[in-house]
Every structure is written in C-alpha cells, then in structure tokens.
Amino acid sequence: MVEVVLTFRFGTEFNEARIRQLAESAAGECRDTPGLRSKALLIDAESREAMHVYLWDSEEFARSHFTPDRIELIAALWGVEPSVHFDGVTRTVAIPQATID
C-alpha cells in the first residue's frame, strides 16, 4: 500500500468553509476510483493548511491517478498548487466501529 498526501498552503486566501465545500463536492468522485481505499481531509486553520490523505492499494494506482494534468486541475480548483508526497505504508490496523448508546 501507499499513502499520498496533498498539502495545500493557503496563506491569506485561507477559507475553511470553502475548503470543506470543495472537499464535499469532490467526495463522490472518489467512490469508484480503482485502487483507492480511503481519503481523509485534514484542516489546520492556525497554519492555514489543508491536507488530503489518500490510502492506495499500490503506488501504481496512486501515480496513475495523480498525473501532472490532474495535479494542474486540482491546483486550479483549490486556487493553490499542492505539494504531493508518496510514502509506503508498512502496516494498517482495522479498528472496529464503536457503538454509541
């Protein structure tokens, strides 16, 4: 497996509501993406950053998804060019959902 982290550094253009809206509108696109196991959005308002953390079955799937053209489209949509980091995952642990009464 491989993890891919896209980091967006917004500076003065940071708008948390807009970031959440963009992430929500893109969520449906991920459902049928081959090789994608999960995606999470992290927002750090203090540092004016947002991160997308993807978990892929393989680096091949991840790299075929994050082509230079796709990164360019993502940058245009988000208004800032993300840094892209690929990292191998050595192990994951499934944690059962807790029931809240």
Contact map, one row per residue, 1 for C-alpha under 8 A:
11100000000000000000000000000000000000000000000000000011111000000000000000000000000000011100000000000
11110000000000000000000000000000000000000000000000000011111001000000000000000000000001111000000000000
11111000000000000000000000000000000000000000000000001111000000000000000000000000000001111000000000000
01111100000000000000000000000000000000000000000000011111000001000000000000000000000111100000000000000
00111110000000000000000000000000000000000000000000111100000000000000000000000000001111000000000000000
00011111000000000000000000000000000000000000000000111000000000000000000000000000011110000000000000000
00001111100000000000000000000000000000000000000011110000000000000000000000000000011100000000000000000
00000111110000000000000000000000000000000000000011100000000000000000000000000001111000000000000000000
00000011111000000000000000000000000000000000000111000000000000000000000000000001010000000000000000000
00000001111111000000000000000000000000000000000110000000000000000000000000000001000000000000000000000
00000000111111000000000000000000000000000000000110000000000000000000000000000000000000000000000000000
00000000011111000000000000000000000000000000000100000000000000000000000000000000000000000000000000000
00000000011111100000000000000000000000000000000000000000000000000000000000000000000000000000000000000
00000000011111110000000000000000000000000000100110000000000000000000000000000000000000000000000000000
00000000000011111110000000000000000000000000000000000000000000000000000000000000000000000000000000000
00000000000001111111000000000000000000000010100000000000000000000000000000000000000000000000000000000
00000000000000111111100000000000000000000000000000000000000000000000000000000000000000000000000000000
00000000000000111111110000000000000000000000000000000000000000000000000000000000000000000000000000000
00000000000000111111111000000000000000000000000001000000000000000000000000000100000000000000000000000
00000000000000011111111100000000000000000000000000000000000000000000000000000000000000000000000000000
00000000000000001111111110000000000000000000000000000000000000000000000000000000000000000000000000000
00000000000000000111111111000000000000000000000000000000000000000000000000000100000000000000000000000
00000000000000000011111111100000000000001000000000000000000000000000000000000000000000000000000000000
00000000000000000001111111110000000000000000000000000000000000000000000000000000000000000000000000000
00000000000000000000111111110000000000000000000000000000000000000000000000000000000000000000000000000
00000000000000000000011111111100000000000000000000000000000000000000000000000000000000000000000000000
00000000000000000000001111111110000000000000000000000000000000000000000000000000000000000000000000000
00000000000000000000000111111110000000000000000000000000000000000000000000000000000000000000000000000
00000000000000000000000001111111100000000000000000000000000000000000000000000000000000000000000000000
00000000000000000000000001111111100100000000000000000000000000000000000000000000000000000000000000000
00000000000000000000000000111111100000000000000000000000000000000000000000000000000000000000000000000
00000000000000000000000000001111110000000000000000000000000000000000000000000000000000000000000000000
00000000000000000000000000001111111100000000000000000000000000000000000000000000000000000000000000000
00000000000000000000000000000001111100000000000000000000000010000000000000000000000000000000000000000
00000000000000000000000000000000111110000000000000000001110011000000000000000000000000000000000000000
00000000000000000000000000000100111111100000000000000111100011000000000000000000000000000000000000000
00000000000000000000000000000000001111100000000000000111100000000000000000000000000000000000000000000
00000000000000000000000000000000000111110000000000000111000000000000000000000000000000000000000000000
00000000000000000000000000000000000111111000000000011110000000000000000000000000000000000000000000000
00000000000000000000000000000000000001111100000000011100000000000000000000000000000000000000000000000
00000000000000000000001000000000000000111110000001111000000000000000000000000000000000000000000000000
00000000000000000000000000000000000000011111000001111000000000000000000000000000000000000000000000000
00000000000000010000000000000000000000001111100111100000000000000000000000000000000000000000000000000
00000000000000000000000000000000000000000111111111000000000000000000000000000000000000000000000000000
00000000000001010000000000000000000000000011111110000000000000000000000000000000000000000000000000000
00000000000000000000000000000000000000000001111110000000000000000000000000000000000000000000000000000
00000000000000000000000000000000000000000001111110000000000000000000000000000000000000000000000000000
00000000111101000000000000000000000000000011111111000000000000000000000000000000000000000000000000000
00000011111001000000000000000000000000000011111111100000000000000000000000000000000000000000000000000
00000011100000000010000000000000000000001111000111110000000000000000000000000000000000000000000000000
00001111000000000000000000000000000000001110000011111000000000000000000000000000000000000000000000000
00011110000000000000000000000000000000111100000001111100000000000000000000000000000000000000000000000
00111100000000000000000000000000000000111100000000111110000000000000000000000000000000000000000000000
00111000000000000000000000000000000111110000000000011111000000000000000000000000000000000000000000000
11110000000000000000000000000000000111100000000000001111100000000000000000000000000000000000000000000
11110000000000000000000000000000001111000000000000000111111011000000000000000000000000000000000000000
11000000000000000000000000000000001110000000000000000011111010000000000000000000000000000000000000000
11000000000000000000000000000000001000000000000000000001111111000000000000000000000000000000000000000
11000000000000000000000000000000000000000000000000000001111111100000000000000000000001000000000000000
00000000000000000000000000000000000000000000000000000000011111110000000000000000000000000000000000000
00000000000000000000000000000000011100000000000000000001111111111000000000000000000000000000000000000
01010000000000000000000000000000001100000000000000000001011111111100000000000000000000000000000000000
00000000000000000000000000000000000000000000000000000000001111111110000000000000000000000000000000000
00000000000000000000000000000000000000000000000000000000000111111110000000000000000000000000000000000
00000000000000000000000000000000000000000000000000000000000011111110010000000000000000000000000000000
00000000000000000000000000000000000000000000000000000000000001111111111000000000000000000000000000000
00000000000000000000000000000000000000000000000000000000000000111111111000000000000000000000000000000
00000000000000000000000000000000000000000000000000000000000000000111111100000000000000000000000000000
00000000000000000000000000000000000000000000000000000000000000000111111110000000000000000000000000000
00000000000000000000000000000000000000000000000000000000000000001111111111000000000000000000000000000
00000000000000000000000000000000000000000000000000000000000000000111111111100000110000000000000000000
00000000000000000000000000000000000000000000000000000000000000000001111111110000100000000000000000000
00000000000000000000000000000000000000000000000000000000000000000000111111111000000000000000000000000
00000000000000000000000000000000000000000000000000000000000000000000011111111100110000000000000000000
00000000000000000000000000000000000000000000000000000000000000000000001111111111110000000000000000000
00000000000000000000000000000000000000000000000000000000000000000000000111111111100000000000000000000
00000000000000000000000000000000000000000000000000000000000000000000000011111110000000000000000000000
00000000000000000010010000000000000000000000000000000000000000000000000001111111100000000000000000000
00000000000000000000000000000000000000000000000000000000000000000000000000111111100000000000000000000
00000001110000000000000000000000000000000000000000000000000000000000000000110111110000000000000000000
00000001000000000000000000000000000000000000000000000000000000000000001101110111111000000000000000000
00000111100000000000000000000000000000000000000000000000000000000000001001100001111100000000000000000
00001111000000000000000000000000000000000000000000000000000000000000000000000000111110000000000000000
00011110000000000000000000000000000000000000000000000000000000000000000000000000011111000000000000000
00011100000000000000000000000000000000000000000000000000000000000000000000000000001111100000000000000
01111000000000000000000000000000000000000000000000000000001000000000000000000000000111110000000000000
01110000000000000000000000000000000000000000000000000000000000000000000000000000000011111000000000000
11100000000000000000000000000000000000000000000000000000000000000000000000000000000001111100000000000
11100000000000000000000000000000000000000000000000000000000000000000000000000000000000111111000000000
10000000000000000000000000000000000000000000000000000000000000000000000000000000000000011111000000000
00000000000000000000000000000000000000000000000000000000000000000000000000000000000000001111100000000
00000000000000000000000000000000000000000000000000000000000000000000000000000000000000001111110000000
00000000000000000000000000000000000000000000000000000000000000000000000000000000000000000011111000000
00000000000000000000000000000000000000000000000000000000000000000000000000000000000000000001111100000
00000000000000000000000000000000000000000000000000000000000000000000000000000000000000000000111110000
00000000000000000000000000000000000000000000000000000000000000000000000000000000000000000000011111000
00000000000000000000000000000000000000000000000000000000000000000000000000000000000000000000001111100
00000000000000000000000000000000000000000000000000000000000000000000000000000000000000000000000111110
00000000000000000000000000000000000000000000000000000000000000000000000000000000000000000000000011111
00000000000000000000000000000000000000000000000000000000000000000000000000000000000000000000000001111
00000000000000000000000000000000000000000000000000000000000000000000000000000000000000000000000000111
